[in-house]
Structure formats: C-alpha cells, structure tokens
Amino acid sequence: MTTAPMNISSEMIHSLLPLFMVTVLSYGLEALTKPLSGIVLTTRLLDKVGKGIRGAAPPINSLIWSATW
C-alpha cells in the first residue's frame, strides 16, 4: 500500500530534479565568478592608470631635441 505513494512522489521529484540542478549550478557559478569580476576590474583599472602615467611622460625624442637646442 505504501509503494503507490512512493512511486508518485519519486516521479514528482524526478520531474523537478533538472530544474533544481540548473538553479543550484547557476547560483554556484555566480558565486564563483563574482570574486573574479572584482579581480578583473581591479586589473583593468591599474592597467589604465599605468597607461596614463606612461602617456603623460614626454617621449625620449622630444627630450633629446630640447636638449640640443
């Protein structure tokens, strides 16, 4: 008598299992990638600052030219 309710409940669970797994995996991937996005943003910011510092320095040719006059 208990096998019929068990079969019905297991069939209900089997239909919901893929949805549950996709949800768990998507939240898991999101939790793993959030710290990576912070690292990427920090790296890009430092790269932009470094390029700005390099761009602000006068080129060596202009230094040589100004020293010869």
N, C-alpha and C positions, 0 to 999 in steps of 0.2 A: 504493500500500500504506500510505502514511502518512496518507491522508485519513480512514480509518475511525477510528483512534485520536484524531485531531484533532477529528472530529465528536463522538465520545463525550465527550472531555474538555471541549469547549466547551459541550455540553449539560449536563454536570455543573456547570460554572461558572455557567451561566445560571440553574440552579435555586437555587444558593446566593447569587447576587448580591443579591436583595432582602433576605435576612436580613443579609447583610454591610452593606448600605447602612443599614438600620434601626439596626443596632448602632452603626455609626460616627456616624450622625446623633444618636442618643440620647446617646452619650458626649460628642459635640461640644456639644450643647445644655446638658448638665450642666456642662461645663467653662465655658461662657459665663455660666451663671446663678449659679454659686457666688459669684463676687465681688459680684453684685447682691444676693444674700441678706444678705451682710455689711453692705452699704451700707444696706439696708432696716432691718436690726436696729439699726444704729447710729442711724439717723434716728429710729426709734421710741423708743429709749432716751432720746435727747436731748429728744424731744417730751414724754415722761413726766416727765423731770426739770424741764423748763420749766413744765409744768402744776403740778407740786408746788410749785415756787417761787412761782408766781402764786397758788396756793391758800393758801399759808402767810401771805401778806401780808394784813393786815386790810383789809376793804373801806373805801372812802373815806367812806361814810355813817357808819360807826361812829367813824371818826376825827373827823368833824365833830361828831357827837353828844357824844363825850367832851370835845371842846374847848369846847363850850358849857356844860357843867356846872361 
